[in-house]
Every structure is written in C-alpha cells, then in structure tokens.
Amino acid sequence: MRASDLRRMALGRNGAVEGAHQGHPDFRVDNRIFATLHHDERFGMVKLTPQQQAEVVRAHPRGFAPESGAWGRAGCTRITLDEVEEDTLEEVVTLAWQNALNNSSSRKRTSGRRAK
C-alpha cells in the first residue's frame, strides 16, 4: 500500500475530511483525528483502542506497531504501508473511524449535561 491508498480509504469514510497536524496530513471525522500520514509518507497512523491495537499487532507484526511513548500506549498504531494488504488497511481505517465517531458521540452526549 501507499500513502495515496491510506488517503483514499480515510476520505472514503462518511464525514471524513483531510486536515493537517504538526505539518503532516491527518484525517478527521467530527473534528477528531482517526488517521494520519507521517512526513515521509512511508508510514501512517490509526487511532485504535489498546485492545484493538494488540490484536492488529499480533496478527500483522510486520505492518503494525504501537507508536512511541504515551500515544502508542493509548492505541496510536503505526502502519508500515508497504507491509500491509489492502483489506487489512481498510479494516483498521474503518475501526479508527468508528472509534472517532463513538468518541465524538460520547462527547456530545456529556457536553449537553448541566452541572449540579
């Protein structure tokens, strides 16, 4: 896979838009980042849950690894684009997009509550 494939898959998700984060492309839904491309465009990142990340890394260790530091422990998962198959990339992009939508929905539900 290539950077253009990740971009196509991310932007193919309902409501997804491309933006920029720290000088490199990101993909958002409801203003929440769910995927990015690294500067060199050989790597990407998807935001998974830690459990999803563990499963993906275990199943595809050449194509996926936790990002470094706290981001990686929180589920941010590095994609080595030339090591993943199309269906696998499609699956993780979809998971990341769904996670962002779910987090956005949770935030909207709690932001409307009044403090007592």
DAKA-V130250 format. One record per residue. N is the residue number from 1. PSI is psi in radians with two decimals (NA if undefined). Layout:
n = [N;N]
psi = [PSI;PSI]
This chain:
n = [1;2;3;4;5;6;7;8;9;10;11;12;13;14;15;16;17;18;19;20;21;22;23;24;25;26;27;28;29;30;31;32;33;34;35;36;37;38;39;40;41;42;43;44;45;46;47;48;49;50;51;52;53;54;55;56;57;58;59;60;61;62;63;64;65;66;67;68;69;70;71;72;73;74;75;76;77;78;79;80;81;82;83;84;85;86;87;88;89;90;91;92;93;94;95;96;97;98;99;100;101;102;103;104;105;106;107;108;109;110;111;112;113;114;115;116]
psi = [2.81;3.00;-0.68;-0.54;-0.77;-0.77;-0.82;-0.78;-0.76;-0.81;-0.23;-0.15;2.44;2.18;-0.01;2.47;2.72;2.39;-2.74;2.47;2.06;0.70;0.17;2.77;2.45;2.86;2.24;2.70;2.34;0.69;0.34;2.18;2.31;-0.25;2.71;2.86;2.39;2.87;-0.72;-0.13;0.27;-0.33;2.68;-3.10;2.45;2.56;1.86;2.97;2.77;-0.64;-0.79;-0.74;-0.83;-0.73;-0.78;-0.77;-0.72;-0.74;-0.51;1.14;-0.41;-0.44;-0.33;2.54;2.66;2.48;2.89;2.71;-2.67;-0.60;-0.76;-0.72;-0.44;-0.09;-0.10;2.14;2.14;2.39;2.18;1.76;-0.68;0.06;-0.01;2.61;2.77;-0.82;-0.60;-0.77;-0.74;-0.75;-0.80;-0.59;-0.72;-0.77;-0.81;-0.73;-0.79;-0.72;-0.76;-0.73;-0.76;-0.72;-0.63;-0.75;-0.72;-0.76;-0.71;-0.68;-0.71;-0.45;-0.33;-0.12;2.55;2.53;2.50;NA]
